[in-house]
């Protein structure tokens, strides 16, 4: 199925049912790995909010939630400057932290956020990302422990991710044609 957003055409990549099944599996894995612990899930706004909401509904352990917001894109062109719009809202000292991302592509944003979190001296930090573009990542991250889907280096939209501010509300994920 093809859709158009603004001036760009997109084809279906991942249907919502596939996404939901994978999220259930990630939630089970997180629930087991963090059993008898009280982790903090930090969602990276704006893209991760739908993924994080669906993920935590499936997790069966006590947890806390916080958010950060950084920007590093203009349209579909990568901008290597990262701007912190909403910083950490709580102390992470001696806490188990799970950073929740919608997508990891170049890794520049992730590197910035991991450095920010590690300055807080957490007990542990891991990354849970819905999408990973392994061929695009410029840095090796040992912290990426939970991956929904590995995808090619396509520009994607939907399920929280946008193109020029549009498309976040799509329940499926589409790739640019």
TIKEDREN-775593 format. One record per residue: residue number from 0; y, z, x of N, C-alpha, C in turn. Coordinates in nm, 3 decimals, padded with zeros to 5 digits. Example, Ala and Ser with C-alpha at 12.3 -4.5 7.8 and 13.67 -1.06 7.14 Angstrom:
{0,{-00.569,00.780,01.319},{-00.450,00.780,01.230},{-00.330,00.780,01.320}}
{1,{-00.225,00.708,01.285},{-00.106,00.714,01.367},{00.003,00.787,01.290}}
% end
This chain:
{0,{-00.118,00.000,00.083},{00.000,00.000,00.000},{00.125,00.000,00.088}}
{1,{00.216,-00.087,00.061},{00.340,-00.099,00.138},{00.456,-00.042,00.057}}
{2,{00.542,00.033,00.127},{00.664,00.084,00.066},{00.782,00.048,00.155}}
{3,{00.902,00.057,00.099},{01.023,00.035,00.178},{01.111,00.158,00.169}}
{4,{01.163,00.198,00.283},{01.258,00.308,00.291},{01.376,00.258,00.370}}
{5,{01.493,00.266,00.305},{01.615,00.217,00.366},{01.594,00.072,00.406}}
{6,{01.592,00.040,00.534},{01.578,-00.100,00.578},{01.443,-00.127,00.644}}
{7,{01.344,-00.040,00.623},{01.218,-00.050,00.696},{01.099,-00.050,00.602}}
{8,{00.997,-00.129,00.638},{00.873,-00.134,00.561},{00.768,-00.045,00.627}}
{9,{00.687,00.021,00.543},{00.583,00.112,00.589},{00.453,00.085,00.514}}
{10,{00.342,00.097,00.586},{00.208,00.086,00.526},{00.141,00.222,00.528}}
{11,{00.050,00.242,00.433},{-00.025,00.366,00.423},{-00.101,00.393,00.552}}
{12,{-00.096,00.519,00.598},{-00.171,00.560,00.717},{-00.272,00.670,00.681}}
{13,{-00.225,00.777,00.618},{-00.311,00.889,00.581},{-00.282,00.929,00.437}}
{14,{-00.385,00.931,00.355},{-00.368,00.972,00.216},{-00.368,01.125,00.206}}
{15,{-00.301,01.175,00.106},{-00.285,01.318,00.085},{-00.419,01.391,00.080}}
{16,{-00.520,01.331,00.020},{-00.652,01.396,00.013},{-00.710,01.418,00.152}}
{17,{-00.693,01.322,00.242},{-00.739,01.337,00.381},{-00.662,01.451,00.449}}
{18,{-00.532,01.455,00.425},{-00.447,01.557,00.486},{-00.491,01.695,00.438}}
{19,{-00.510,01.711,00.306},{-00.551,01.840,00.250},{-00.683,01.888,00.308}}
{20,{-00.780,01.799,00.323},{-00.911,01.837,00.379},{-00.896,01.885,00.522}}
{21,{-00.817,01.815,00.599},{-00.798,01.852,00.740},{-00.724,01.986,00.750}}
{22,{-00.627,02.009,00.662},{-00.553,02.135,00.663},{-00.646,02.251,00.632}}
{23,{-00.739,02.232,00.538},{-00.835,02.339,00.506},{-00.918,02.375,00.629}}
{24,{-00.959,02.274,00.704},{-01.038,02.299,00.826},{-00.955,02.371,00.932}}
{25,{-00.830,02.330,00.949},{-00.742,02.398,01.044},{-00.721,02.544,01.003}}
{26,{-00.703,02.568,00.875},{-00.681,02.703,00.825},{-00.803,02.792,00.849}}
{27,{-00.921,02.737,00.830},{-01.043,02.814,00.857},{-01.049,02.850,01.004}}
{28,{-01.022,02.753,01.091},{-01.025,02.777,01.235},{-00.922,02.883,01.274}}
{29,{-00.801,02.874,01.221},{-00.696,02.972,01.251},{-00.734,03.110,01.200}}
{30,{-00.791,03.117,01.080},{-00.832,03.245,01.022},{-00.938,03.313,01.108}}
{31,{-01.030,03.236,01.161},{-01.135,03.291,01.248},{-01.076,03.332,01.383}}
{32,{-00.996,03.244,01.443},{-00.940,03.271,01.575},{-00.845,03.390,01.577}}
{33,{-00.777,03.414,01.466},{-00.678,03.522,01.461},{-00.722,03.638,01.371}}
{34,{-00.852,03.648,01.346},{-00.904,03.758,01.267},{-00.869,03.890,01.336}}
{35,{-00.832,03.990,01.258},{-00.792,04.122,01.308},{-00.666,04.119,01.394}}
{36,{-00.587,04.013,01.378},{-00.458,04.002,01.445},{-00.353,03.974,01.337}}
{37,{-00.230,03.977,01.374},{-00.121,03.959,01.279},{-00.023,03.857,01.338}}
{38,{-00.060,03.728,01.335},{00.022,03.628,01.402},{00.152,03.596,01.329}}
{39,{00.244,03.538,01.405},{00.369,03.485,01.351},{00.358,03.333,01.357}}
{40,{00.372,03.269,01.244},{00.376,03.123,01.237},{00.522,03.081,01.238}}
{41,{00.560,02.998,01.335},{00.698,02.950,01.344},{00.698,02.801,01.313}}
{42,{00.756,02.767,01.200},{00.767,02.628,01.159},{00.889,02.563,01.220}}
{43,{00.871,02.439,01.264},{00.981,02.362,01.321},{01.040,02.276,01.209}}
{44,{01.161,02.311,01.170},{01.228,02.238,01.061},{01.290,02.110,01.113}}
{45,{01.305,02.009,01.031},{01.272,02.010,00.891},{01.131,01.959,00.866}}
{46,{01.077,01.887,00.961},{00.953,01.812,00.940},{00.830,01.892,00.905}}
{47,{00.817,02.014,00.954},{00.691,02.087,00.936},{00.683,02.168,00.807}}
{48,{00.789,02.172,00.727},{00.791,02.268,00.617},{00.680,02.244,00.514}}
{49,{00.648,02.120,00.483},{00.542,02.093,00.385},{00.406,02.126,00.445}}
{50,{00.383,02.085,00.569},{00.258,02.115,00.638},{00.239,02.266,00.649}}
{51,{00.341,02.339,00.692},{00.331,02.483,00.708},{00.301,02.550,00.573}}
{52,{00.369,02.508,00.469},{00.348,02.568,00.336},{00.203,02.548,00.291}}
{53,{00.152,02.427,00.306},{00.013,02.400,00.265},{-00.086,02.474,00.355}}
{54,{-00.055,02.483,00.483},{-00.145,02.550,00.578},{-00.157,02.699,00.549}}
{55,{-00.047,02.767,00.534},{-00.055,02.913,00.517},{-00.119,02.953,00.385}}
{56,{-00.112,02.865,00.283},{-00.178,02.895,00.156},{-00.329,02.901,00.171}}
{57,{-00.381,02.837,00.276},{-00.525,02.831,00.300},{-00.574,02.935,00.400}}
{58,{-00.482,03.007,00.464},{-00.518,03.104,00.567},{-00.542,03.240,00.502}}
{59,{-00.652,03.304,00.541},{-00.692,03.428,00.477},{-00.670,03.554,00.557}}
{60,{-00.571,03.555,00.645},{-00.541,03.674,00.725},{-00.393,03.709,00.707}}
{61,{-00.355,03.834,00.735},{-00.212,03.870,00.729},{-00.134,03.790,00.834}}
{62,{-00.017,03.743,00.797},{00.066,03.665,00.888},{00.212,03.678,00.849}}
{63,{00.298,03.642,00.942},{00.441,03.635,00.916},{00.486,03.492,00.942}}
{64,{00.601,03.459,00.885},{00.654,03.324,00.899},{00.799,03.331,00.941}}
{65,{00.837,03.241,01.030},{00.976,03.224,01.068},{00.997,03.075,01.094}}
{66,{01.120,03.037,01.116},{01.152,02.896,01.138},{01.251,02.881,01.253}}
{67,{01.244,02.766,01.317},{01.346,02.720,01.410},{01.382,02.578,01.369}}
{68,{01.499,02.536,01.408},{01.538,02.398,01.379},{01.606,02.340,01.501}}
{69,{01.550,02.231,01.547},{01.609,02.157,01.657},{01.616,02.011,01.616}}
{70,{01.706,01.938,01.675},{01.712,01.795,01.645},{01.706,01.717,01.775}}
{71,{01.632,01.608,01.771},{01.619,01.524,01.889},{01.606,01.377,01.853}}
{72,{01.628,01.342,01.728},{01.616,01.203,01.685},{01.740,01.158,01.610}}
{73,{01.768,01.032,01.619},{01.866,00.964,01.534},{01.793,00.839,01.484}}
{74,{01.765,00.832,01.355},{01.686,00.720,01.303},{01.549,00.723,01.366}}
{75,{01.503,00.610,01.416},{01.372,00.608,01.481},{01.386,00.592,01.633}}
{76,{01.503,00.612,01.685},{01.526,00.603,01.830},{01.521,00.743,01.890}}
{77,{01.446,00.759,01.996},{01.436,00.890,02.060},{01.566,00.921,02.135}}
{78,{01.611,01.042,02.116},{01.729,01.093,02.185},{01.682,01.215,02.263}}
{79,{01.684,01.208,02.394},{01.625,01.312,02.476},{01.704,01.443,02.477}}
{80,{01.825,01.443,02.424},{01.901,01.568,02.415},{01.851,01.646,02.295}}
{81,{01.824,01.773,02.316},{01.775,01.858,02.208},{01.884,01.956,02.172}}
{82,{01.913,01.963,02.044},{02.017,02.052,01.993},{01.949,02.161,01.910}}
{83,{01.975,02.286,01.945},{01.920,02.400,01.871},{02.014,02.430,01.755}}
{84,{01.965,02.407,01.634},{02.046,02.430,01.515},{02.019,02.567,01.452}}
{85,{01.893,02.610,01.453},{01.856,02.745,01.409},{01.762,02.801,01.515}}
{86,{01.803,02.909,01.578},{01.722,02.969,01.684},{01.621,03.067,01.629}}
{87,{01.552,03.133,01.717},{01.453,03.233,01.678},{01.520,03.345,01.599}}
{88,{01.457,03.388,01.492},{01.514,03.486,01.402},{01.451,03.625,01.415}}
{89,{01.354,03.640,01.506},{01.285,03.768,01.520},{01.236,03.783,01.663}}
{90,{01.207,03.905,01.700},{01.150,03.931,01.831},{01.004,03.886,01.833}}
{91,{00.965,03.821,01.939},{00.827,03.775,01.954},{00.753,03.852,02.063}}
{92,{00.816,03.955,02.115},{00.755,04.033,02.223},{00.621,04.090,02.178}}
{93,{00.519,04.061,02.259},{00.382,04.108,02.237},{00.321,04.058,02.105}}
{94,{00.373,03.951,02.050},{00.320,03.894,01.926},{00.235,03.771,01.956}}
{95,{00.139,03.744,01.869},{00.064,03.619,01.875},{00.142,03.516,01.794}}
{96,{00.181,03.408,01.860},{00.268,03.308,01.798},{00.194,03.176,01.783}}
{97,{00.206,03.118,01.664},{00.156,02.983,01.640},{00.276,02.899,01.602}}
{98,{00.312,02.807,01.689},{00.422,02.714,01.663},{00.366,02.598,01.582}}
{99,{00.425,02.572,01.466},{00.373,02.469,01.375},{00.468,02.350,01.377}}
{100,{00.414,02.237,01.422},{00.489,02.111,01.432},{00.433,02.009,01.334}}
{101,{00.520,01.920,01.288},{00.473,01.808,01.208},{00.409,01.703,01.298}}
{102,{00.474,01.677,01.411},{00.426,01.571,01.501},{00.468,01.601,01.645}}
{103,{00.376,01.574,01.737},{00.409,01.581,01.879},{00.394,01.439,01.933}}
{104,{00.506,01.383,01.977},{00.497,01.250,02.037},{00.532,01.256,02.185}}
{105,{00.658,01.250,02.224},{00.691,01.255,02.367},{00.663,01.393,02.426}}
{106,{00.682,01.497,02.344},{00.663,01.634,02.391},{00.790,01.701,02.438}}
{107,{00.903,01.631,02.437},{01.029,01.690,02.483},{01.070,01.809,02.396}}
{108,{01.062,01.793,02.264},{01.098,01.903,02.173},{01.001,02.019,02.191}}
{109,{00.874,01.989,02.199},{00.773,02.094,02.215},{00.796,02.172,02.344}}
{110,{00.824,02.102,02.452},{00.850,02.169,02.580},{00.970,02.264,02.568}}
{111,{01.075,02.218,02.504},{01.194,02.300,02.483},{01.158,02.426,02.403}}
{112,{01.085,02.408,02.292},{01.050,02.521,02.205},{00.955,02.619,02.273}}
{113,{00.859,02.570,02.348},{00.767,02.659,02.418},{00.841,02.743,02.521}}
{114,{00.935,02.683,02.592},{01.016,02.759,02.688},{01.098,02.867,02.618}}
{115,{01.153,02.832,02.501},{01.231,02.927,02.422},{01.144,03.046,02.379}}
{116,{01.025,03.017,02.330},{00.933,03.121,02.283},{00.882,03.206,02.398}}
{117,{00.846,03.144,02.510},{00.791,03.219,02.623},{00.892,03.316,02.684}}
{118,{01.020,03.288,02.669},{01.124,03.382,02.715},{01.117,03.513,02.638}}
{119,{01.057,03.510,02.521},{01.045,03.630,02.436},{00.925,03.717,02.475}}
{120,{00.845,03.674,02.570},{00.728,03.748,02.619},{00.624,03.776,02.510}}
{121,{00.576,03.669,02.442},{00.473,03.690,02.339},{00.338,03.723,02.402}}
{122,{00.249,03.783,02.323},{00.112,03.810,02.370},{00.039,03.678,02.391}}
{123,{00.060,03.583,02.301},{00.000,03.451,02.314},{00.086,03.351,02.237}}
{124,{00.074,03.225,02.275},{00.141,03.118,02.201},{00.050,02.996,02.199}}
{125,{00.028,02.945,02.079},{-00.049,02.823,02.059},{00.029,02.732,01.965}}
{126,{-00.006,02.605,01.969},{00.061,02.506,01.886},{-00.039,02.449,01.787}}
{127,{00.006,02.437,01.663},{-00.068,02.370,01.558},{00.018,02.253,01.513}}
{128,{-00.031,02.132,01.531},{00.045,02.015,01.492},{-00.036,01.930,01.396}}
{129,{00.031,01.879,01.295},{-00.037,01.791,01.200},{-00.075,01.660,01.269}}
{130,{00.020,01.603,01.343},{-00.003,01.475,01.409},{00.024,01.487,01.559}}
{131,{-00.059,01.419,01.637},{-00.041,01.411,01.782},{-00.054,01.266,01.824}}
{132,{00.043,01.221,01.904},{00.038,01.086,01.962},{00.000,01.101,02.109}}
{133,{-00.130,01.106,02.141},{-00.172,01.136,02.278},{-00.119,01.038,02.383}}
{134,{-00.103,00.912,02.347},{-00.056,00.813,02.445},{00.094,00.823,02.470}}
{135,{00.165,00.896,02.386},{00.310,00.909,02.400},{00.352,01.037,02.471}}
{136,{00.265,01.137,02.475},{00.300,01.268,02.531},{00.321,01.253,02.682}}
{137,{00.436,01.301,02.728},{00.474,01.288,02.869},{00.430,01.408,02.953}}
{138,{00.399,01.520,02.890},{00.361,01.642,02.960},{00.230,01.692,02.904}}
{139,{00.147,01.753,02.990},{00.023,01.813,02.942},{00.055,01.952,02.888}}
{140,{00.008,01.981,02.768},{00.032,02.110,02.704},{-00.101,02.178,02.676}}
{141,{-00.128,02.287,02.747},{-00.248,02.365,02.720},{-00.237,02.440,02.587}}
{142,{-00.115,02.457,02.538},{-00.091,02.535,02.416},{-00.130,02.461,02.288}}
{143,{-00.146,02.328,02.295},{-00.183,02.254,02.173},{-00.331,02.281,02.145}}
{144,{-00.354,02.373,02.051},{-00.490,02.418,02.022},{-00.543,02.366,01.888}}
{145,{-00.452,02.327,01.799},{-00.491,02.288,01.663},{-00.423,02.156,01.630}}
{146,{-00.504,02.053,01.608},{-00.452,01.918,01.584},{-00.512,01.866,01.454}}
{147,{-00.423,01.823,01.365},{-00.469,01.762,01.241},{-00.528,01.625,01.265}}
{148,{-00.445,01.535,01.317},{-00.488,01.396,01.341},{-00.424,01.344,01.469}}
{149,{-00.501,01.272,01.547},{-00.445,01.195,01.659},{-00.416,01.057,01.605}}
{150,{-00.295,01.008,01.634},{-00.253,00.877,01.582},{-00.197,00.793,01.696}}
{151,{-00.192,00.660,01.674},{-00.128,00.574,01.775},{00.023,00.597,01.778}}
{152,{00.089,00.530,01.868},{00.234,00.547,01.885},{00.310,00.468,01.779}}
{153,{00.287,00.500,01.653},{00.357,00.438,01.541},{00.464,00.533,01.491}}
{154,{00.571,00.477,01.437},{00.672,00.559,01.371},{00.620,00.590,01.231}}
{155,{00.619,00.719,01.195},{00.560,00.759,01.067},{00.662,00.832,00.979}}
{156,{00.633,00.830,00.850},{00.720,00.891,00.751},{00.632,00.948,00.639}}
{157,{00.685,01.048,00.571},{00.614,01.109,00.459},{00.559,01.245,00.496}}
{158,{00.520,01.322,00.396},{00.465,01.456,00.413},{00.553,01.542,00.505}}
{159,{00.683,01.537,00.477},{00.779,01.617,00.553},{00.856,01.540,00.658}}
{160,{00.804,01.426,00.700},{00.870,01.348,00.805},{00.958,01.241,00.741}}
{161,{01.070,01.210,00.806},{01.167,01.122,00.743},{01.204,01.002,00.828}}
{162,{01.270,00.910,00.761},{01.338,00.799,00.826},{01.480,00.799,00.769}}
{163,{01.578,00.823,00.854},{01.718,00.832,00.812},{01.736,00.931,00.697}}
{164,{01.663,01.041,00.701},{01.676,01.145,00.600},{01.595,01.120,00.474}}
{165,{01.528,01.008,00.465},{01.454,00.972,00.344},{01.303,00.973,00.370}}
{166,{01.226,00.998,00.265},{01.081,00.987,00.272},{01.007,01.118,00.291}}
{167,{01.077,01.228,00.315},{01.009,01.356,00.336},{00.923,01.395,00.216}}
{168,{00.964,01.356,00.098},{00.896,01.396,-00.025},{00.770,01.315,-00.055}}
{169,{00.739,01.215,00.023},{00.617,01.138,00.000},{00.496,01.223,00.035}}
{170,{00.395,01.226,-00.050},{00.280,01.313,-00.023},{00.183,01.251,00.077}}
{171,{00.186,01.121,00.094},{00.103,01.052,00.192},{00.187,01.026,00.318}}
{172,{00.120,00.985,00.426},{00.189,00.949,00.549},{00.177,00.799,00.568}}
{173,{00.290,00.738,00.600},{00.299,00.593,00.617},{00.345,00.561,00.759}}
{174,{00.302,00.444,00.809},{00.346,00.400,00.941},{00.434,00.277,00.926}}
{175,{00.532,00.265,01.016},{00.624,00.150,01.014},{00.547,00.024,01.045}}
{176,{00.587,-00.083,00.976},{00.523,-00.213,00.996},{00.596,-00.288,01.107}}
% end
